[in-house]
Amino acid sequence: MKRITIIGGGASGTLLALNLLKYSGDGRLEINLVEKRPHIGRGVAFSTQEDSHLLNVPAAKMGAYADDVEHFHRWLNDSEMDYSALAFVPRRIYGEYLREQLEEANKNKGQNVALNIFDDEAVDVEIKEGKASVQLASGDHIYSEKVALAFGNFLPPHPTIDDQSFIDSPRYFQDPWSPEVFDSIGTDDSILIVGTGLSMVDVTMQLYKLNHKGLINAISTRGQLPAVHKLGFTYPPFFEEIKGARRVTDVLKTVRAHVKKAEAESSDWRAVIDSLRPVTQQIWLDLPLAEKKYFMQHLSRYWNVARHRMAPEAALIIDELRGTGQLQILKGRLQKITWEVGIGFDVRYATIGLDQYVHADVIVNCIGSESRFDKLDSRLVKNLISAGSIRCDDLRFGLDATPDGQLKGADGQASDMLYTLGTALKGVLWESTAIPEIRVQARDLAHKLISE
Ligand SMILES: Cc1cc2nc3c(=O)[nH]c(=O)nc-3n(C[C@H](O)[C@H](O)[C@H](O)COP(=O)(O)OP(=O)(O)OC[C@H]3O[C@@H](n4cnc5c(N)ncnc54)[C@H](O)[C@@H]3O)c2cc1C
């Protein structure tokens, strides 16, 4: 009997379990899936029950299976949910879809295959003589030959300012997805959102839905909002022109030329970016470390704005709120935040060397998941790092691993027992956080684990 333990039952862990069930045939296999949240398949992204929280990928591209990307859209229609292929569907429905797919695969699995779900937190993995023992917070242990770490998104880091005493305030929320955020916000409270990406859009959409009256300020160093999806355009692949490029600026030059061409041919720049999606990881893998560092320092924010786009429905609301002045986008670097009971937060930030001030009753952190694993407040990650079983990648943007997810330990050796997929591979693959990438990784990793 082969035994595989998956730590984390968000989308990544669920898709891996799903593929293991699907491809294991009649082989003898025990799959253990450990999830500390109450629901399997939801994770951070799909736990929301808010209809205003939309997928940022159209329905026809969100299929759970790498070889059937339209599956989710067909499932919607089969479930009598009338969404077009281009619709941006509420994320809670996607969580339901993943749970149902896992249930189906479990019903149809081979006779000698078992799926065990553990409603628990994994706190350590001990590896000895070809066996892994996963220790759970409850004190139980799971024994297996292979372990996949699918721990996904972590809480964002706090804003980097010297005096961090403001984080103790009950009105500062490090976790923008905590239900407490909206339970505790008064209608007239002024809000400061740190970050101007897709999480900020979510928080603002929910405030809008709750008919919030107070001022909403959102701040980031560049004050750039995500671009807006514009569907219905295509652009032919041009990977051959950048294949093997060793300099980021060469890639950029080629992409710019194609954006110009797209515009001249009445296409759209978004279609050019989207045409790169299947090859983005390969472009990244071909670049030397120094070029990756250059990209992260100087260009990644532009890539993020262009690549991680918001649904047009969300953009309409953001525009409306900006139009009335209720939502203001601030550009600058946070310098100081003080908090006093009954007064709130006084915030100083700098824009091109000039000090600016803003007041807020509530601060919501929308900076995005912490990528520095050596800074994470996770018992499991701390234990794995101190045992030398895992280490940060060279960019400190995720974990060090082979491109197909074999984790590297402190000695730089790729493990044949510890694997990962999804967010932890961001530094190795750059694009590794969304379903279109994760479903491919889950399929390929399942094949690898079954065949080894
Ligand atoms: C708000 C938001 C919206 C998004 N929207 C989209 C979208 O529309 N389309 C898209 O393609 N992508 C989207 N993404 C990207 C998203 O990260 C992926 O689609 C996917 O959901 C990631 O799943 P995951 O399982 O890797 O991570 P997570 O969702 O973070 O799940 C990881 C799970 O592991 C569990 N876990 C962690 N550590 C342990 C432990 N020690 N023991 C037990 N359990 C543990 C956690 O409880 C969690 O449930 C979004 C991301 C966010 C944050």
The ligand as an ORCA input file, in Angstrom:
! r2SCAN-3c Opt
* xyz 0 1
  C      -8.867     36.406     -2.136
  C      -8.324     35.575     -3.240
  C      -9.022     35.442     -4.404
  C      -8.551     34.634     -5.432
  N      -9.272     34.515     -6.584
  C      -8.841     33.681     -7.547
  C      -9.592     33.489     -8.752
  O     -10.638     34.091     -8.944
  N      -9.111     32.621     -9.687
  C      -7.943     31.958     -9.492
  O      -7.553     31.183    -10.382
  N      -7.209     32.144     -8.380
  C      -7.622     32.975     -7.410
  N      -6.864     33.161     -6.294
  C      -5.583     32.486     -6.173
  C      -5.697     31.350     -5.172
  O      -4.580     31.453     -4.338
  C      -5.764     29.994     -5.830
  O      -6.760     29.971     -6.790
  C      -6.063     28.856     -4.858
  O      -7.262     29.073     -4.195
  C      -4.951     28.609     -3.892
  O      -5.281     27.483     -3.175
  P      -4.268     26.843     -2.143
  O      -4.882     25.582     -1.680
  O      -2.931     26.784     -2.725
  O      -4.171     27.916     -0.974
  P      -5.203     28.308      0.165
  O      -6.467     28.753     -0.386
  O      -4.475     29.274      1.041
  O      -5.447     26.960      0.955
  C      -4.466     26.360      1.752
  C      -5.181     25.556      2.810
  O      -4.220     24.875      3.590
  C      -4.638     24.874      4.929
  N      -3.460     24.721      5.771
  C      -2.346     25.477      5.764
  N      -1.462     25.006      6.664
  C      -2.029     23.926      7.231
  C      -1.609     23.017      8.257
  N      -0.425     23.150      8.837
  N      -2.448     22.023      8.611
  C      -3.663     21.900      8.012
  N      -4.119     22.732      7.061
  C      -3.306     23.722      6.682
  C      -5.309     26.227      5.107
  O      -6.230     26.176      6.176
  C      -5.994     26.422      3.751
  O      -7.322     25.976      3.763
  C      -7.320     33.981     -5.258
  C      -6.597     34.141     -4.080
  C      -7.096     34.911     -3.068
  C      -6.306     35.053     -1.801
*
